[in-house]
Amino acid sequence: MEAGGKFVFDDEFQEMEKKMALSQEPEEEEEEDVSNDLLIPESYKTNSQKEEHLLEIAENFQRQYLLLHPDRKPLLLYPVNEYGVRKFVSTTLRPTETGLWELQSWQECSSLVADFLSLQPLEQPTQVCVSDRPAVDRALQPTQLFSPTAVLRSQEATSFESSTLLCSLLLGLNYDAYVVSGYAVREMCLLDLRLQQCPLLDTKAKSDQGETSDQPQKKYGVKCSMELRSRFLLDQEKKKLDAEAAAILEKELQEEKSTNLPDPLQGFRVHCWVLVLSGRRSIEENFFIDPLTGCSYPTVHDSFQGIESLWNPFNYYVNRQDCSSGCKDMKFDLENSTEWEPVLHDGVSQQQLIQAVHRRMENRFIGRPTSELEEDFPRKFFLMRSWVSRIGITRKELQTRFPGGKKVTRYRKAMLERFSSTVTNDGLISRLTTYQDLSCTEVAGVKEWYKHRSDSLEEREFNQLENSTTERFKSGRTFDLLFHAWKPVDSGTEREMRFHRPEQDGLERIVVSPQAIEQSFKYRDDFLYLRQIFFREGGMIPPPYSAENGQETTLENLNVLKVVERFHRNPSKPVNEDVAQRVFLVPEMKTELLYHLMDHRTIPSRKSLKRIEDDEPITDSMFSFFLVDQAEEPPGPLTWYRLVKYLIREEENIALQIKASLVEMETIVECRKQEEKELEVFSSPLEEVMACREKWEEELTSKEEALILHRLGMDVMVPYLARLGNSESLTPEEATSFCLGCSEAFKEKLKRHTDFLQRNLEAVIETQAEENDSRSHSHDPMMSQEEAELACHLCWDKKFHISAAQRRLDRHMERLEEKHEAFMVKLQQNPLLSSHFNH
């Protein structure tokens, strides 16, 4: 919500929508007997007088439409619901706010609908209305459209039912949403994504491209030495690679054309999607949402090939524009009768309702009395409230998400499997399998995503082509391990590990192979950032390394051939004393030092010295040096001696560090094996908090209902027991009369409690409206960001209270029959009546 008064207008608009719906509720529903209000509401199985009148209007419009436009298909005006009852399609929309913080935007709602429902294709892909009758009677044979509540129970839906559910959720979030009936391409109608690239692969490619592009290029840096290679040969090699890639691509395109033949029903396949118009919830441009994938598209997208009609809870609009070029030239000014024909000409449109809200807010601001709904819209037709009960989505359903806990989607050369956390025991939530061929027979790699594991594993990737395995962890686990990859190589295994421990040794990355070790460091006090260890022909001596066999830990004992270390510039040292690279040549017992470049110099200073023993005399043949600054005094024998002793100690420390690193790697590998055996999966902290809260609310509600039922039962039985006096037994006639009287009285008590909950809900709504009114009067255009956020939080709290009151009322309505049966069982167990009912 925007800062300022934006949320005030949204709440005011929702308040008027609710008042209009309540004002048009049929009297028959208010006078219903509680005994007939079972788990299935009566509105699902019957029609009120106003609904019948609305169906007559729709039938008349359908007949005139088919008479004037015999070349067009019948409109979806009054499909039958799951109980075979015809309903006007606009009343099937049920604007609902779930009250879940995970469903507060169109992206989240569309993703949930796409994941939660599985597609049920249309029986006839080119027709909305299925009929074997002549064209004159087509208006009397509608198709079937299940309610959103039935769709949520079965988790199966057509594109029309998925769009109805999604539009209902978006309307509850104050989006200007419409259900669209039209035509689309075959792949969209059948949810065939085999020609599309997997979004996860696109994300990976973009991230790799971003990493390469983030490297800064220095304009005046030192240029690398030129590679002495023929440019002609490089061009020829590039042309050869491009030709091979083009040949492979051409082969794949030919294979795709052979397997995907042209659609004979192109332009005639019926599809349903959702339109979101701009102007509300900070939406700047109109866009479509495909409920089957949850993706958004611009209104000019080629996948949408035409529109027959669209509708919202206020009216039904028939398209009068030319769709020969698809939806590219389509205009969505629904108030323009030359472009859109409404079914209810005297109905109140959403735009008129918004204007009425503006007038009411202006009247309140200047102190004028607020006009009633009928005065705002004289002699207008108000579309009645939806016959669908409140759409309830529990947190358990939100966690399960997929039908059966699993959903499989096939893309081009890839297959994506998504799992619910309730069906896997290792925390697996997604698995992406990539293939080398279009027929998806040769696996190229498998990538898996995990959550809430005890070993903090988040990703695991198997590369079948390179025979490598990669694991990625979240920060904070043992050894501060973030990345672990390994693959078999000649004479051993190559492993790579990445860490984040700047406070310890600063090790960031280590790659260990049988022939070499490479370590990368960061944030070290000695400014070391790279160390490379190369081994002799026999390769690295495997750990454990110890001094129990009488051998010291030296580079020679580790079979090291050469050690290369590189350092960043240390500002606290002079340039001629700051080493940039240090190389230990173990067989030659020699060390080479390369210093950092001095200012305005192109070559660095160098020193080379040979390792000496304690009793060996120092000679000039053991040392060599090159000083860039000729004015610098050459080092003397004592300086050379101290430098040699320092390098000997450094060489010993390097040997110990290499040994410690290898032992640590082996320990990590063994630890990973043990963690896989003792794996545990935890729920997220937020889920635990919400589960505890729901459990507490459930227990509190159950205790409250039990207490209310006990009081109601006692209040009902007391008058009848008083009439019987001190009778110890009853005749069959008296027992039957007693039961019938208590049953009717209990029903009346339940009805009164229902009215109490309904009044409580209306009171909460009215309180929010009054607070919104006061905020609109005290609105400051210079409101700070903190004040705006506080106002939004207060508004959210009120919406939560409304949602809680609504859930309490719905729970009571759903359990009416259960409460009545429980009371009758308890009544028949009374000592006065048990003898008459036990047999």
Secondary structure, 3 states (H helix, E strand, C coil): CCCCCHHHHHHHHHHHHHHHHHHCCCHHHHCCCHHHCCCCCHHHCCCCHHHHHHHHHHHHHHHHHHHHCCCCCCCCCCCECCCCCECCHHHHCCCCCCCCCCCCCHHHHHHHHHHHCEECCCCCCCCCCCCCCCHHHHHHCCCECCCHHHHHHHCEECHHHHHHHHHHHHHHCCCCEEEEEEEECHHHHCCCCCCCCCHHHHHHHHHHHHHHHCCCCCCCCCCCCCCCCCHHHHHHHHHHHHHHHHHHHHHHHHHHHHHCCCCCCCCCCEEEEEEECCCCCCCCCCEEECCCCCCEEECCCCCEEEEEEEECCCCEEEECCCCCCCCCCCCCCCCCCCCEEECCCCECCHHHHHHHHHHHHHHHHHCCCCCCHHHHCCCCECCCCCCCCCCCCCHHHHHHCCHHHEEEEEECCEEEEEECCCCCCCCEEEEEEEECCCCCCCEEEEEEEECCECCCEEEEEEECCCCEEEEEECCCCHHHEEEEEEEEECCEEEEEEEECCCCCCCEEEEEECCCEEEEEECCCCCCEEEEEEEECCCCCCCCCCCCCCCCCCCCCCCCEEEEEEEECCCCCCCHHHCEEEEEEECCCCEEEEEECCCCCCCCCCEEEEECCCCCCCCCHHHEEEECCCCCCCCCCHHHHHHHHHHHHHHHHHHHHHHHHHHHHHHHHHHHHHHHHHCCCECCCHHHHHHHHHHHHHHHHHHHHHHHHHHHHHHHHHHHHHHHHCCCCCCCHHHHHHHHHHHHHHHHHHHHHHHHHHHHHHHHHHHHHHHHHHHHHHCCCCCCCHHHHHHHHHHHHHHHHHHHHHHHHHHHHHHCHHHHHHHHHHHHHCCCCCHHHHCC
